[in-house]
């Protein structure tokens, strides 16, 4: 199948592009490189630099695209709070332009990288797909709005759409790893401490009703997440918009993450106590039972140590500092 990966120069998009190639698909990548890296686009992809509004219709037509996997988005929660207009324009506006371009070119399948942040502060610790959608920030709100648009495009225009909602993604695959500026995710932050790039890691709250008092979160290996996207591509059905939560099935506390990072890296990793952050629930774990049942997806790398070890290999291979993925 000829597929387009928007945001394919980013962390998750590049890993999905690599797995698509391995599965025999013809892959085109569209990315404006605002946050992605040209060197992260896997060899064998047709790369087009540019924005969705400016280039999507052209790429869909010229490359004979049959399906889209959509990752291009702004995704930093604090930035979304400070500049919501950027998120509504960059996430919702660009996705509507993409959907219009798909209609014009007869492209009937899309897999959307959504987020479990659409649930806000959930009523239960293990979140099902029918949990109330009530995002607590503009980032989550824009993803929820796109999910609504996909439902309408499926109902009214017959496209087949799948939205995948997940929390924390980590690890590395085929020399492709996580690198953001600024970095806001726990595992790479802890690894930066181990590398001497930060003095310490902050632990926001140690009095939560959890086993060790710190927040518990769901972590998923990026390769497992990518495999779910490929299964979702096969699971697109005309006229239907399906939503799946993706999770490890097990939550890990902040303390557990730090301890495993210490074990894997062999570095002490100083941790500093800090006040709770407003709106941080004690436990957030996504239930992936529906994805397991309907897509046949099972995470094959669920161990926290494996996730951290693969991320550490990426950070110490020289690929991040050199600005290109390791081979």
C-alpha positions in Angstrom: 0.0 0.0 0.0 1.2 3.6 -0.7 0.9 5.5 2.6 1.6 9.0 3.7 3.1 9.6 7.2 2.6 13.2 8.3 5.1 14.2 11.0 7.3 11.3 9.9 10.5 13.1 10.9 9.4 13.1 14.5 9.8 10.4 17.2 6.8 8.2 16.8 6.2 9.0 13.2 9.7 7.9 12.1 9.4 4.6 14.0 6.0 3.9 12.3 7.5 4.8 8.9 10.4 2.4 9.5 7.9 -0.4 10.4 5.8 0.4 7.4 8.8 0.0 5.1 9.7 -3.3 6.8 6.2 -4.5 6.1 6.5 -3.8 2.4 4.6 -0.6 2.1 5.6 2.4 0.0 6.1 5.3 2.4 6.0 9.0 1.8 6.8 11.4 4.7 5.5 15.0 4.9 7.1 17.1 7.6 7.9 20.8 8.0 10.9 19.9 10.3 9.7 22.4 12.9 10.3 19.8 15.6 11.4 16.8 13.5 14.7 15.8 12.1 15.4 15.2 8.4 17.9 12.5 9.5 15.2 10.6 11.3 13.3 9.9 8.2 14.1 6.2 7.4 16.0 5.5 4.3 13.6 4.3 1.6 10.9 6.9 2.3 10.0 9.6 -0.1 10.5 12.8 1.9 8.7 16.1 1.2 9.5 19.1 3.4 6.6 21.3 4.0 3.4 22.0 5.8 0.1 20.1 5.5 -1.8 23.1 4.1 0.8 23.8 1.5 1.9 20.4 0.4 -0.6 17.6 1.5 -2.9 17.7 -1.6 0.1 17.7 -3.9 1.7 14.7 -2.2 -1.5 12.7 -2.0 -2.0 13.2 -5.8 1.6 12.9 -7.0 2.5 9.9 -4.9 -0.8 8.0 -5.4 -1.4 7.8 -1.7 -4.0 5.2 -0.5 -3.9 5.8 3.3 -2.6 8.4 5.8 -1.1 8.0 9.2 -1.3 11.4 10.8 1.2 12.4 13.5 2.0 16.0 12.7 0.9 18.2 15.6 1.9 20.5 18.4 2.1 18.5 21.6 3.5 20.5 24.5 0.9 21.0 27.2 2.4 24.1 28.8 2.8 25.8 25.5 -0.9 25.0 24.6 -1.9 26.7 27.8 0.1 29.8 26.9 -0.7 29.9 23.2 -4.0 28.0 22.6 -4.4 29.7 19.2 -1.3 27.9 17.9 -2.8 24.5 18.8 -6.3 25.1 17.4 -4.7 26.4 14.2 -1.8 23.9 13.9 -3.7 20.8 15.1 -7.3 21.2 14.2 -6.9 23.6 11.2 -4.2 21.5 9.6 -6.1 18.3 10.1 -9.2 19.7 8.5 -7.1 20.7 5.5 -5.6 17.2 5.4 -9.1 15.7 5.4 -10.2 18.0 2.6 -7.2 17.0 0.6 -7.9 13.3 1.2 -11.5 13.8 0.0 -10.3 15.6 -3.1 -7.9 12.8 -4.0 -10.1 9.8 -3.1 -8.0 8.7 -0.1 -10.3 6.8 2.2 -8.2 5.7 5.2 -6.6 7.6 8.1 -5.0 6.5 11.3 -4.8 9.4 13.8 -2.3 9.8 16.6 -4.6 11.0 19.3 -4.0 11.1 23.1 -5.4 9.9 26.4 -5.2 13.5 27.5 -8.6 13.9 26.0 -10.0 12.2 29.2 -8.6 14.9 31.5 -8.8 13.8 35.1 -10.6 10.4 34.7 -13.1 8.9 37.2 -11.2 5.6 37.3 -7.5 4.7 37.3 -7.8 2.3 34.3 -9.4 4.3 31.5 -11.7 2.7 29.0 -12.7 4.2 25.6 -16.2 5.1 26.9 -14.8 7.3 29.7 -16.1 10.9 29.5 -14.0 13.2 27.2 -13.2 16.3 29.2 -9.7 17.5 28.4 -8.0 19.8 30.9 -5.8 21.7 28.4 -6.0 23.1 24.9 -3.7 20.3 23.6 -6.1 17.6 24.7 -9.0 19.7 23.5 -7.7 20.0 20.0 -7.2 16.2 19.8 -10.7 15.6 21.0 -12.0 18.1 18.4 -10.1 16.2 15.7 -11.6 12.9 16.9 -15.1 14.5 16.5 -14.2 15.7 13.0 -13.1 12.1 12.1 -16.4 10.8 13.3 -18.3 13.2 11.1 -16.1 12.6 8.0 -16.6 8.9 8.4 -20.4 9.3 8.8 -20.9 11.8 6.0 -18.1 11.1 3.6 -17.5 7.4 4.1 -13.8 7.5 5.2 -12.4 4.8 7.4 -10.7 6.3 10.5 -9.0 5.0 13.6 -7.9 7.1 16.5 -5.3 5.7 18.9 -5.1 7.3 22.4 -2.1 6.7 24.6 -0.1 8.4 27.4 3.6 8.0 27.7 5.8 6.6 24.9 9.4 5.8 25.4 12.2 3.6 24.2 13.9 3.4 20.8 13.7 1.3 17.7 16.2 0.9 14.8 18.3 3.8 16.0 15.3 6.1 16.2 14.7 7.7 19.6 13.2 10.5 21.5 14.6 14.0 21.4 12.6 17.1 22.2 13.6 20.7 22.8 12.6 21.4 25.5 12.3 17.9 26.9 9.2 17.4 29.1 8.9 13.6 29.4 10.1 11.8 32.5 12.3 9.0 31.1 14.5 11.2 28.8 14.7 13.8 31.6 16.0 11.2 34.0 18.5 9.9 31.4 19.7 13.5 30.8 20.5 13.6 34.5 22.5 10.3 34.2 24.3 11.9 31.2 25.2 14.9 33.3 23.0 17.3 31.2 20.8 18.1 34.2 21.7 18.2 37.9 18.6 16.4 39.2 15.1 15.3 38.4 12.1 16.8 40.2 9.6 14.5 41.9 6.3 16.4 41.9 4.5 15.1 45.0 5.3 12.2 47.3 2.1 11.9 49.2 -0.3 10.4 46.6 -2.4 7.3 47.5 0.0 5.0 45.7 2.4 2.3 46.9 5.4 4.7 47.2 3.5 8.0 47.3 4.5 9.1 43.8 2.2 9.3 40.7 1.7 6.2 38.6 1.7 6.4 34.9 1.3 4.2 31.8 4.4 3.7 29.7 4.5 2.0 26.3 7.4 1.0 24.1 7.5 3.0 20.9 7.9 -0.1 18.8 4.8 -1.6 20.4 3.0 1.6 19.7 4.1 1.6 16.1 2.9 -2.0 15.6 -0.6 -0.9 16.9 -0.6 1.8 14.1 0.0 -0.8 11.4 -2.8 -3.0 12.8 -5.1 0.0 12.9 -4.3 0.7 9.3 -5.6 -2.7 8.4 -8.5 -2.2 10.7 -9.9 0.9 8.9 -13.4 0.3 7.7 -15.3 2.7 5.3 -17.9 4.8 7.1 -16.5 4.0 10.6 -14.4 5.9 13.1 -13.0 3.6 15.7 -11.2 4.7 18.9 -8.7 2.6 20.8 -6.8 3.2 24.0 -3.3 1.8 24.0 -1.5 1.0 27.3 1.0 -1.3 28.8 -1.5 -2.7 31.1 0.6 -1.8 34.1 1.4 1.5 35.6 4.8 2.5 36.9 5.4 5.1 39.6 7.8 8.0 39.3 10.1 6.4 41.9 10.1 3.1 39.9 11.1 4.9 36.8 13.9 6.7 38.5 15.1 3.5 40.2 15.1 1.5 36.9 17.0 4.3 35.2 19.6 4.2 38.0 19.9 0.5 37.5 20.2 0.6 33.7 22.6 3.5 33.5 24.7 2.8 36.6 24.5 6.5 37.6 23.0 7.8 40.9 20.5 10.2 39.4 19.7 12.7 42.2 16.0 13.3 42.8 14.6 16.4 44.4 11.2 16.6 46.1 8.9 19.2 44.7 5.3 20.3 45.3 2.5 18.6 43.5 1.5 20.0 40.2 -2.1 21.1 39.9 -4.3 18.6 38.1 -1.9 15.6 38.4 -4.0 12.5 39.2 -2.5 9.8 41.3 -2.9 7.0 38.7 -3.4 7.1 35.0 -3.4 3.8 33.1 -5.1 3.2 29.8 -7.1 0.1 29.3 -6.2 -1.5 26.0 -8.6 -4.5 26.2 -10.5 -3.3 23.1 -7.4 -3.0 21.0 -6.3 -6.4 22.1 -9.7 -7.9 21.2 -10.4 -6.1 17.9 -7.0 -5.3 16.5 -5.2 -8.3 17.9 -2.6 -6.0 19.4 -0.4 -7.1 22.4 2.6 -5.1 23.6 5.6 -7.3 23.2 8.0 -5.1 25.1 6.1 -4.3 28.3 9.0 -4.4 30.8 10.1 -1.0 32.1 13.7 -2.1 32.1 13.5 -2.9 28.4 11.9 0.4 27.6 14.6 2.4 29.6 17.5 0.3 28.3 16.5 0.9 24.7 16.1 4.6 25.4 19.5 4.7 27.1 21.2 2.9 24.1 19.9 5.6 21.9 21.1 8.5 24.1 24.5 7.0 24.5 25.1 5.9 20.9 26.0 9.4 19.8 22.9 9.6 17.6 21.2 12.4 19.6 24.3 14.5 20.0 25.3 14.0 16.4 21.8 15.0 15.2 21.1 11.7 13.4 19.9 8.3 14.3 22.3 5.5 14.9 22.4 2.7 12.4 
